């Protein structure tokens, strides 16, 4: 086993992860209208007050992103989504070609919204071409 190659590969993954995290941070700063300076000052004040960032929450969000939207989460989605979607089609879309009867569906524990997104597209998928 060539540990040198493994460490080089891990270093590349670390750089990719850093880039993704930086892109997420930049998008959030832009969305909320926060400057990088304001963010850095907030982080400095939090460290000075000995308050640690909630890294567990960040990990959970990243896991949800992978589960809901990344190709790597496909297997997990395939274990549950088809059954749920088929049940909804059978009970709420069967025989309703007009789509005039709106149905509201609550998706508990929706994560980052992939299942809700697919449920919202069910009526479009069920229409004849």
C-alpha positions in Angstrom: 0.0 0.0 0.0 1.4 3.4 -1.0 0.7 5.7 1.9 2.3 8.6 0.1 -0.4 8.5 -2.6 -3.1 8.1 -0.1 -1.9 11.2 1.8 -1.7 13.2 -1.4 -5.3 12.1 -2.3 -6.5 13.1 1.2 -4.8 16.5 0.8 -6.7 17.0 -2.5 -10.0 16.1 -0.8 -9.2 18.5 2.0 -8.7 21.3 -0.5 -11.9 20.4 -2.3 -13.8 20.4 1.0 -12.3 23.8 1.9 -13.4 25.2 -1.5 -16.9 23.9 -1.1 -17.2 25.3 2.4 -15.9 28.7 1.2 -18.5 28.7 -1.6 -21.2 28.0 1.0 -20.0 30.7 3.2 -19.8 33.2 0.4 -23.3 32.4 -0.8 -24.6 32.8 2.8 -22.8 36.1 3.3 -24.2 37.4 0.0 -27.7 36.1 0.7 -27.9 37.8 4.1 -26.0 40.9 3.1 -23.1 40.4 5.5 -19.6 41.6 4.7 -16.7 39.3 5.2 -15.3 41.8 7.7 -18.5 41.7 9.8 -18.4 37.9 9.8 -14.7 37.8 10.8 -15.4 40.3 13.6 -18.3 38.2 14.8 -16.1 35.1 14.8 -13.4 36.9 16.7 -15.9 38.1 19.4 -17.3 34.5 19.7 -13.7 33.1 20.2 -12.9 35.9 22.7 -16.1 35.0 24.7 -14.9 31.4 24.5 -18.0 30.3 22.6 -17.3 27.5 20.2 -19.0 27.2 16.8 -21.7 24.6 16.6 -19.7 22.2 14.3 -22.2 19.4 14.8 -24.9 21.5 13.1 -22.6 22.2 10.2 -21.8 18.5 9.8 -25.5 17.6 9.9 -26.3 20.1 7.1 -23.5 18.8 5.0 -24.8 15.2 5.5 -28.3 16.3 4.6 -26.9 18.0 1.4 -25.3 14.8 0.4 -28.3 12.7 1.2 -30.8 15.0 -0.5 -28.9 16.4 -3.5 -25.6 14.7 -4.2 -25.1 11.7 -6.4 -23.6 9.9 -3.4 -27.0 10.0 -1.7 -28.8 8.3 -4.6 -28.8 4.9 -2.9 -30.3 6.2 0.3 -33.0 8.2 -1.6 -33.8 5.1 -3.7 -34.6 3.1 -0.6 -37.5 5.3 0.4 -38.5 7.9 -2.2 -40.1 5.6 -4.8 -42.4 4.0 -2.3 -43.6 7.4 -1.0 -44.0 8.8 -4.4 -45.9 5.8 -5.7 -48.2 5.9 -2.6 -48.9 9.6 -3.2 -49.6 9.0 -7.0 -52.0 6.2 -6.2 -54.0 8.0 -3.5 -53.9 11.6 -4.7 -53.3 11.6 -8.5 -55.1 8.5 -9.7 -57.9 9.5 -12.0 -57.3 13.2 -11.7 -56.1 14.2 -15.1 -57.3 17.8 -14.7 -55.2 18.5 -11.6 -58.1 20.7 -10.3 -58.0 19.2 -6.8 -55.0 20.7 -5.0 -53.4 18.5 -2.3 -51.3 19.9 0.5 -48.6 17.5 1.7 -46.5 17.9 4.9 -43.1 16.4 4.7 -41.8 16.0 8.3 -38.1 16.0 8.7 -37.7 17.4 5.2 -34.0 17.9 5.4 -32.9 20.2 2.6 -36.1 19.6 0.6 -35.3 16.9 -2.0 -38.4 14.8 -1.2 -40.6 17.8 -1.0 -39.2 18.9 -4.4 -39.9 15.5 -5.9 -43.4 15.4 -4.4 -44.1 18.9 -5.9 -43.2 17.5 -9.3 -45.4 14.4 -9.1 -48.4 16.0 -10.9 -46.1 17.1 -13.7 -44.7 13.6 -14.0 -48.1 12.0 -14.0 -49.6 14.1 -16.9 -49.7 12.4 -20.3 -47.2 13.9 -22.7 
